[in-house]
Amino acid sequence: MVSTVKKFSLAVFLIAISVFAANAQNATMWKVDKAHTSVNFSINHFFSAVTGKFTKFDGTFNFDPANLKGSKVSFSIPISSVNTSDGKRDKHLQSADFFDAKKYPNMKFISTSFEKTSDKEFVAHGKLTIRDVTKDVALPFKITGEMEHPMMKGTVILGLSINTKINRTEYGVGTGSWAATMVVGDETDISINMELNRMK
């Protein structure tokens, strides 16, 4: 009798573990619509804001509000795609004075967990790497909408909005005299408007 109970308990335990593992692996996979996604930033030069964007990016996005344990994100941005509408400034940003794109060609974010803060608002916790510095960050994001695509049968679209700030000096972006914040500010505003899609 004791042996039977033990076997039954073990079976229940293994089933529970297998269900948990399946849930952890089954977060919905979304494809980033690059034509309708933008990665933007703003930083002060003296007293005025200089705006720019990164025109290239790539990544994987698994997300399900009902399965945050199985949700994960990996995002990479080539530094060479920086665009501030000034070629000379863009080359300077790619130089060793700032991002050093030749030595560190990409900035990366890899999630470690997700947190729900309201019905449509979440936080992606993870590791952000810029140059040779990796730090734990929390990226708040909001679901701006979800619907079936009216012109692409069987396709669902999801809108996300990410707004946060990072301190460039914490990542060594701005070395030597450029590490000072009198000319170029230290706090950078990041705004990412993202459109994802998947098959229904």
Buried (B, 14 or more C-beta within 10 A) or exposed (E): EEEEEEEEEEEEEEEEEEEEEEBBEEBBBBEBBEEEBBBBBBBBEEEEEBEBBBBBBEBEBBBBBEBBEBBBBBBBBBBBBBBBEEEEBBEBBBBEBBBBBEEBBBBBBBBEEBEEEEEBEBBBEBEBBBBEEEEEBEBBBBBEEEEEEEEEEEBBBBBBBBBBEBEBBEBBBBBEEBBEBEEBBBEBBBBBBBBBBBEE
